[in-house]
Amino acid sequence: MKSIKRCQRLISAFLAFFIIGMIVLVVKIQRESNFYMMHTDEHELGKVYDRTGDVLFDGSGDGEYPDNYFIDVGNLIGDDSGQMDNTLVAQNILKLNNYSFSTGIKSNGKAAIYTTIDHKANRAVYDAFAGNDGCAVAYNYKTGEILVCTSLPSLDVTKGYENIENFPPATLMSKNMYGTVPGSTQKVSTLIAAIEIMGQDKLFSKRFTCTGSYENKEGKNIDCHNSYGHGELDIQQAIEKSCNPFFAQLVEDPDMPLEKVKKVYDDLGYALNGDDERYIDIDGIKCERASTTLVDPNEFRTQWGCIGQGDTLVSPIQLMMWQSAIANETGKMTMPYLIDHYTDVSGKVKGTAKTEHSDRLFLPDTASTVKEMLLTNGANNYSYSIGGYTIGVKSGTAQVKEGAQENALLVGFVEDESLPIAFCVVLENKYGTYVTAENIVKVMLDSINENQ
């Protein structure tokens, strides 16, 4: 009798384990079926839309679009071909899945991603480059919505990759996400460090002389773009004239201890002196963080690093984000995003974006001071070329390819509650074209403004 009861208990336990196992298996299959279906040739993808409902990616391929219709967003939005992995589609492909475990593949499924991108403005900016290489990014520094993010050269993904070996370099990547030599736009970071360390009054009392070149304490020359020199300057004049010798002397100044400079740079997000690389995540897309070398305030490489050459690399996205911390006068960056929301196969809204901010990078008083200085620069030097807007701005010229090429950069923000835009533009090989970074910014702001 005892053996029979023991058998009954064993059988009951076995059945219970079997039923539990089947339930776990069914749940696992249901949860993971989407993943496995996306890695077959039978999967059906939804569309990606811009902020107005314009198609940026057609997963089904059923639509008809003009030639090169997607070229301004090709290396940002991407596709499911596997050729580009750091793109919106590649990093969010499960959100586009038009497959349901219970109903199977749906050709009329409603899975879709709704982005913050303004396709019309993005295309206007792309065209403004007039075939020149470079990139441009702009976002709402109040909300974090990325409106423009174009990179040249690019591609229309509907044309495929037959001649991929003949594509120009960087065609398959959005340069906005990767480090570039920032040139004198880097001086904004050094300006922030100087205010944080010595305070506004002491910094504004500093005067340094530029004769066209400065021999630093290591015996090496820091040259100015103005070979005749700027004479005696204060910090506002040095920012507006983008004077390299002034900033080299500032870095050497005893009131600017390098350890404190490194602390501010670290707070800003720089990887210093070979530290591990970190990334900014934008809806799954990896964006490289800034990096530089700071070892000795009297050393050529360190001074160049604080001026924007040397080992310094910063992504256009991060240059733009720092502008938000200045424009908002909080010292906190508004974190950017591309996906406003998405819908599942049944059309149910999922994952609605919300505005988020970074930790504090620098004091609000520092932000207000830098903001006023950049606005003064905008009023004094850019009111004609970027007319119609109250802008804070800093330019930069970056020497690349061992000095064989110079790129033009422009970073800044619009001081307007109805148009709170921060931006970064990089125009490569600036002496090889009639186009200017100012032209591109003007087109960008006009286009965004018109499409609001």
C-alpha positions as CSV (number, residue, x, y, z in Angstrom):
1,M,0.0,0.0,0.0
2,K,2.8,2.4,0.9
3,S,4.6,1.6,-2.4
4,I,1.4,2.4,-4.3
5,K,1.0,5.8,-2.6
6,R,4.7,6.5,-3.2
7,C,4.3,5.8,-6.9
8,Q,1.2,8.0,-7.0
9,R,3.1,10.9,-5.5
10,L,6.0,10.4,-7.9
11,I,3.6,10.3,-10.9
12,S,1.8,13.4,-9.6
13,A,5.2,15.2,-9.2
14,F,6.3,14.1,-12.6
15,L,3.0,15.4,-14.2
16,A,3.3,18.7,-12.3
17,F,6.9,19.2,-13.5
18,F,5.8,18.2,-17.0
19,I,3.0,20.7,-17.0
20,I,5.1,23.5,-15.5
21,G,7.8,22.7,-18.1
22,M,5.3,22.9,-20.9
23,I,4.0,26.2,-19.6
24,V,7.6,27.6,-19.4
25,L,8.3,26.3,-22.9
26,V,5.2,27.9,-24.4
27,V,5.9,31.2,-22.7
28,K,9.5,31.1,-23.9
29,I,8.5,30.3,-27.5
30,Q,5.9,33.1,-27.4
31,R,8.4,35.6,-26.0
32,E,11.3,34.6,-28.3
33,S,9.5,33.8,-31.4
34,N,9.7,37.4,-32.6
35,F,13.5,37.3,-32.3
36,Y,13.8,34.1,-34.3
37,M,11.3,35.2,-36.9
38,M,13.4,38.4,-37.4
39,H,16.4,36.2,-38.4
40,T,14.6,34.3,-41.1
41,D,13.9,35.3,-44.7
42,E,10.2,35.3,-44.0
43,H,10.0,38.2,-41.6
44,E,7.9,41.2,-42.4
45,L,9.0,44.7,-41.2
46,G,7.0,47.8,-40.5
47,K,7.9,51.4,-41.5
48,V,9.9,54.1,-39.9
49,Y,8.3,57.6,-40.1
50,D,9.5,61.1,-39.5
51,R,7.7,63.5,-37.1
52,T,5.1,64.4,-39.8
53,G,4.4,60.9,-41.0
54,D,6.8,60.9,-43.9
55,V,8.4,57.5,-44.6
56,L,12.1,57.1,-43.7
57,F,12.3,53.4,-44.1
58,D,9.9,51.0,-45.8
59,G,10.2,47.5,-44.3
60,S,7.9,45.9,-46.8
61,G,9.4,47.6,-49.8
62,D,5.9,48.1,-51.3
63,G,6.0,51.9,-51.5
64,E,7.2,53.9,-54.5
65,Y,9.6,56.7,-53.8
66,P,11.6,59.2,-55.9
67,D,15.2,58.5,-56.7
68,N,17.5,59.2,-53.7
69,Y,14.5,60.0,-51.5
70,F,16.2,58.4,-48.5
71,I,19.7,59.6,-49.2
72,D,19.8,62.2,-46.5
73,V,18.9,59.7,-43.8
74,G,20.4,56.5,-45.3
75,N,23.3,56.1,-42.8
76,L,21.3,57.2,-39.8
77,I,18.1,55.1,-40.3
78,G,19.8,52.2,-42.1
79,D,18.0,49.0,-43.1
80,D,17.9,45.3,-42.2
81,S,20.6,44.2,-44.7
82,G,23.3,43.8,-42.1
83,Q,25.6,46.2,-43.8
84,M,25.2,48.9,-41.1
85,D,24.8,48.0,-37.5
86,N,25.0,51.3,-35.7
87,T,21.7,52.6,-37.2
88,L,18.2,53.1,-36.0
89,V,16.7,50.1,-37.8
90,A,19.5,47.7,-36.9
91,Q,19.4,48.6,-33.2
92,N,15.6,48.6,-33.0
93,I,14.6,45.9,-35.5
94,L,12.4,44.0,-33.1
95,K,10.2,47.1,-32.7
96,L,9.4,46.8,-36.5
97,N,8.4,43.1,-36.3
98,N,5.1,42.4,-37.9
99,Y,4.8,38.9,-36.5
100,S,2.6,37.7,-33.8
101,F,3.0,34.2,-32.2
102,S,-0.8,33.7,-32.2
103,T,-1.6,35.0,-35.6
104,G,1.6,34.6,-37.6
105,I,3.1,37.0,-40.1
106,K,0.9,40.0,-40.9
107,S,1.4,41.8,-44.2
108,N,-1.0,44.4,-42.9
109,G,0.7,44.6,-39.5
110,K,0.9,48.0,-37.8
111,A,4.4,47.7,-36.3
112,A,6.2,51.1,-36.9
113,I,8.7,53.5,-35.4
114,Y,7.8,57.2,-35.2
115,T,10.9,59.3,-35.0
116,T,11.5,62.9,-34.1
117,I,13.4,63.6,-37.4
118,D,12.1,66.4,-39.7
119,H,12.7,64.8,-43.1
120,K,12.1,68.0,-45.1
121,A,14.6,70.0,-42.9
122,N,17.1,67.1,-43.0
123,R,17.0,67.0,-46.8
124,A,17.4,70.8,-47.0
125,V,20.5,70.6,-44.9
126,Y,21.8,67.7,-46.9
127,D,21.3,69.7,-50.1
128,A,23.0,72.8,-48.5
129,F,26.3,70.8,-48.3
130,A,26.2,70.9,-52.2
131,G,27.9,67.5,-52.4
132,N,30.7,68.4,-49.9
133,D,31.5,65.9,-47.1
134,G,30.6,66.6,-43.5
135,C,27.7,66.3,-41.1
136,A,25.1,68.3,-39.3
137,V,22.9,67.7,-36.2
138,A,20.3,69.8,-34.4
139,Y,17.9,69.1,-31.6
140,N,15.4,70.8,-29.3
141,Y,17.5,71.6,-26.2
142,K,14.3,71.7,-24.1
143,T,12.9,68.3,-25.0
144,G,15.8,66.3,-26.5
145,E,14.1,65.6,-29.9
146,I,16.7,65.2,-32.7
147,L,15.3,67.1,-35.7
148,V,18.3,67.0,-38.1
149,C,21.0,64.4,-38.3
150,T,22.6,64.1,-41.7
151,S,26.0,62.9,-42.8
152,L,27.7,63.0,-46.1
153,P,28.5,60.9,-48.1
154,S,25.4,58.8,-47.7
155,L,23.3,56.4,-49.7
156,D,19.8,55.5,-50.7
157,V,19.3,52.1,-49.1
158,T,16.6,51.1,-51.7
159,K,19.4,50.9,-54.3
160,G,21.3,48.1,-52.4
161,Y,25.0,47.5,-52.0
162,E,26.1,46.1,-55.3
163,N,29.1,48.4,-55.7
164,I,29.9,48.6,-52.0
165,E,33.6,48.3,-52.6
166,N,33.4,51.6,-54.6
167,F,31.5,53.5,-51.9
168,P,33.4,56.6,-50.7
169,P,34.8,56.3,-47.2
170,A,32.3,56.8,-44.3
171,T,29.3,56.3,-46.6
172,L,27.8,53.6,-44.2
173,M,28.2,55.6,-41.0
174,S,26.7,58.8,-39.5
175,K,29.7,60.9,-38.7
176,N,27.6,62.7,-36.1
177,M,28.1,59.7,-33.8
178,Y,31.9,59.5,-34.1
179,G,34.8,61.5,-32.7
180,T,36.2,64.3,-34.9
181,V,38.9,66.9,-34.3
182,P,36.9,69.7,-32.8
183,G,39.3,72.6,-33.5
184,S,38.5,75.8,-31.6
185,T,35.0,74.6,-30.6
186,Q,37.1,72.8,-27.9
187,K,37.7,76.2,-26.3
188,V,34.2,76.2,-24.9
189,S,35.2,73.2,-22.7
190,T,38.4,75.0,-21.6
191,L,36.4,78.2,-21.0
192,I,34.0,76.2,-18.8
193,A,36.9,74.8,-16.9
194,A,38.5,78.2,-16.3
195,I,35.2,79.7,-14.9
196,E,34.7,76.7,-12.7
197,I,38.2,76.8,-11.3
198,M,39.0,80.5,-10.9
199,G,35.6,82.2,-11.1
200,Q,34.3,84.8,-13.5
201,D,35.9,87.9,-11.9
202,K,39.4,86.5,-11.8
203,L,39.1,85.0,-15.3
204,F,37.9,88.3,-16.8
205,S,40.7,90.2,-15.2
206,K,43.3,88.0,-17.1
207,R,45.1,89.6,-20.0
208,F,47.4,87.8,-22.4
209,T,49.2,89.0,-25.5
210,C,49.2,87.4,-28.9
211,T,52.0,88.3,-31.4
212,G,51.0,85.6,-33.9
213,S,52.8,82.8,-32.1
214,Y,53.6,81.9,-28.5
215,E,56.6,80.0,-27.4
216,N,55.4,77.9,-24.4
217,K,57.4,76.9,-21.4
218,E,58.5,73.7,-23.1
219,G,60.0,75.8,-25.9
220,K,57.5,74.9,-28.6
221,N,55.4,77.3,-30.6
222,I,51.6,77.6,-30.4
223,D,50.7,79.4,-33.6
224,C,47.7,81.7,-34.1
225,H,45.6,81.7,-37.2
226,N,46.4,85.4,-37.4
227,S,50.1,85.5,-38.1
228,Y,50.2,89.2,-37.2
229,G,48.7,88.5,-33.8
230,H,45.8,90.0,-31.9
231,G,47.7,92.1,-29.3
232,E,46.5,92.1,-25.7
233,L,43.2,90.2,-25.2
234,D,40.7,89.4,-22.4
235,I,38.8,86.2,-22.4
236,Q,35.8,87.5,-24.3
237,Q,38.0,88.8,-27.1
238,A,40.0,85.6,-27.1
239,I,36.8,83.6,-27.6
240,E,35.6,85.8,-30.4
241,K,39.0,85.9,-32.1
242,S,39.6,82.2,-31.3
243,C,43.2,83.0,-30.3
244,N,45.4,80.0,-29.7
245,P,48.3,81.8,-27.9
246,F,45.8,83.2,-25.4
247,F,44.5,79.8,-24.5
248,A,48.0,78.3,-24.3
249,Q,48.9,80.9,-21.8
250,L,45.7,80.4,-19.9
251,V,46.4,76.6,-19.6
252,E,49.9,77.5,-18.2
253,D,48.5,80.0,-15.7
254,P,49.1,79.1,-12.0
255,D,45.4,79.9,-11.3
256,M,44.5,77.0,-13.6
257,P,45.9,73.8,-11.9
258,L,45.8,70.9,-14.4
259,E,44.3,68.5,-11.8
260,K,41.3,70.8,-11.6
261,V,41.1,71.1,-15.3
262,K,41.1,67.3,-15.6
263,K,38.2,67.2,-13.0
264,V,36.1,69.5,-15.1
265,Y,36.9,67.6,-18.3
266,D,36.0,64.4,-16.6
267,D,32.7,65.9,-15.5
268,L,32.0,66.9,-19.1
269,G,32.5,63.3,-20.1
270,Y,36.0,63.2,-21.6
271,A,38.0,60.0,-21.5
272,L,41.3,61.3,-20.4
273,N,44.8,59.9,-21.1
274,G,43.7,56.6,-22.5
275,D,40.8,55.9,-20.2
276,D,38.3,53.3,-21.3
277,E,36.1,54.5,-24.1
278,R,32.5,55.2,-23.1
279,Y,29.4,55.8,-25.2
280,I,26.3,57.8,-25.2
281,D,23.3,55.7,-26.0
282,I,20.7,57.2,-28.3
283,D,17.9,54.6,-28.8
284,G,20.4,51.9,-29.1
285,I,22.8,53.8,-31.4
286,K,26.3,54.2,-29.9
287,C,27.7,57.7,-29.9
288,E,31.4,58.1,-29.0
289,R,32.3,60.2,-26.0
290,A,35.0,62.8,-26.1
291,S,38.6,62.0,-25.4
292,T,41.9,63.9,-25.0
293,T,45.3,63.9,-23.4
294,L,46.1,66.2,-20.4
295,V,49.4,65.4,-18.7
296,D,51.4,68.7,-18.1
297,P,50.1,72.3,-18.4
298,N,53.4,73.4,-20.0
299,E,53.5,70.6,-22.5
300,F,52.6,71.2,-26.2
301,R,50.2,68.2,-26.5
302,T,48.2,69.2,-23.4
303,Q,47.9,72.8,-24.5
304,W,46.9,71.7,-28.0
305,G,44.4,69.3,-26.4
306,C,42.7,72.2,-24.6
307,I,42.7,74.3,-27.8
308,G,41.1,71.5,-29.9
309,Q,43.9,69.7,-31.8
310,G,46.4,67.2,-30.5
311,D,44.7,64.0,-29.3
312,T,41.3,65.6,-28.8
313,L,38.3,64.0,-30.5
314,V,34.7,64.9,-29.8
315,S,31.5,63.7,-31.6
316,P,29.3,66.4,-33.2
317,I,26.4,65.0,-31.1
318,Q,28.3,65.6,-27.8
319,L,29.4,69.1,-28.9
320,M,25.7,69.8,-29.5
321,M,24.7,68.4,-26.1
322,W,27.1,70.6,-24.2
323,Q,25.4,73.6,-25.9
324,S,22.1,72.5,-24.3
325,A,23.6,72.6,-20.8
326,I,24.7,76.2,-21.6
327,A,21.5,77.3,-23.3
328,N,19.3,76.0,-20.5
329,E,21.5,77.7,-17.9
330,T,21.4,74.5,-15.8
331,G,24.8,72.9,-16.4
332,K,22.8,69.7,-17.3
333,M,22.6,68.3,-20.8
334,T,19.3,67.5,-22.3
335,M,19.6,63.9,-23.5
336,P,18.8,63.4,-27.2
337,Y,16.5,60.8,-28.6
338,L,15.3,59.8,-32.1
339,I,12.3,57.6,-31.3
340,D,9.2,59.5,-30.1
341,H,7.2,56.2,-29.8
342,Y,6.5,53.0,-31.6
343,T,3.6,50.7,-32.3
344,D,3.4,46.9,-32.1
345,V,1.9,44.6,-34.8
346,S,-1.6,45.4,-33.5
347,G,-1.1,49.2,-33.5
348,K,-0.8,49.6,-29.8
349,V,1.5,52.5,-28.8
350,K,4.6,51.5,-27.0
351,G,7.7,53.2,-25.5
352,T,6.7,56.8,-25.6
353,A,9.8,59.0,-25.1
354,K,10.2,61.4,-22.3
355,T,12.7,64.3,-21.7
356,E,15.7,63.3,-19.5
357,H,18.7,65.2,-18.4
358,S,22.3,64.3,-17.5
359,D,23.9,64.8,-14.1
360,R,25.1,68.3,-13.5
361,L,28.3,68.9,-15.5
362,F,29.1,72.4,-14.3
363,L,27.4,75.2,-12.2
364,P,24.4,77.1,-13.4
365,D,26.3,80.3,-12.9
366,T,29.0,79.0,-15.2
367,A,26.4,78.1,-17.8
368,S,24.9,81.6,-17.6
369,T,28.3,83.2,-18.0
370,V,29.3,81.1,-21.0
371,K,25.9,81.6,-22.6
372,E,26.2,85.4,-22.4
373,M,29.7,85.2,-23.9
374,L,28.5,83.0,-26.8
375,L,25.5,85.2,-27.4
376,T,27.9,88.2,-27.6
377,N,30.0,86.4,-30.1
378,G,26.9,85.6,-32.2
379,A,25.7,89.2,-32.1
380,N,29.2,90.7,-32.9
381,N,30.2,88.2,-35.6
382,Y,27.3,86.2,-37.0
383,S,24.3,88.5,-37.1
384,Y,24.7,89.0,-40.9
385,S,25.7,85.4,-42.0
386,I,23.0,83.8,-39.8
387,G,20.5,86.6,-39.8
388,G,17.1,86.5,-38.2
389,Y,18.1,84.6,-35.1
390,T,19.6,85.4,-31.7
391,I,22.3,82.8,-31.5
392,G,25.1,81.9,-29.2
393,V,27.9,80.4,-31.3
394,K,31.5,79.2,-31.4
395,S,33.4,78.4,-34.6
396,G,36.4,76.1,-35.0
397,T,38.9,75.1,-37.7
398,A,40.3,71.6,-37.3
399,Q,43.5,70.5,-39.0
400,V,43.2,66.8,-40.1
401,K,45.1,64.4,-42.4
402,E,48.4,65.7,-40.9
403,G,47.5,69.3,-41.7
404,A,46.7,68.6,-45.3
405,Q,43.0,69.5,-44.8
406,E,41.0,71.9,-42.7
407,N,37.5,71.3,-41.6
408,A,35.1,74.1,-40.5
409,L,33.0,73.6,-37.4
410,L,30.2,75.7,-35.9
411,V,28.4,74.9,-32.6
412,G,25.7,76.9,-30.9
413,F,22.1,77.5,-29.9
414,V,19.2,79.7,-30.7
415,E,18.0,81.9,-27.8
416,D,14.2,81.7,-28.6
417,E,11.5,80.0,-26.6
418,S,9.7,79.1,-29.7
419,L,12.8,77.7,-31.5
420,P,15.0,76.2,-28.8
421,I,17.6,74.6,-31.1
422,A,21.2,73.5,-30.4
423,F,23.3,72.5,-33.3
424,C,26.7,71.4,-34.6
425,V,27.9,71.5,-38.2
426,V,31.1,70.0,-39.6
427,L,32.1,71.0,-43.2
428,E,35.1,69.1,-44.4
429,N,37.8,70.6,-46.5
430,K,36.5,74.1,-46.1
431,Y,38.9,75.6,-48.6
432,G,37.7,73.3,-51.4
433,T,34.2,74.7,-51.6
434,Y,32.2,77.9,-51.8
435,V,29.9,76.5,-49.1
436,T,30.4,77.7,-45.5
437,A,29.3,76.2,-42.1
438,E,27.3,79.4,-41.6
439,N,25.4,78.8,-44.8
440,I,24.4,75.4,-43.6
441,V,23.3,76.6,-40.2
442,K,21.2,79.3,-41.7
443,V,19.5,76.7,-44.0
444,M,19.0,74.4,-41.1
445,L,17.4,77.0,-38.8
446,D,15.2,78.3,-41.6
447,S,14.0,74.8,-42.5
448,I,13.2,73.8,-39.0
449,N,11.5,77.1,-38.4
450,E,9.3,76.8,-41.5
451,N,8.3,73.2,-40.7
452,Q,7.2,73.8,-37.1
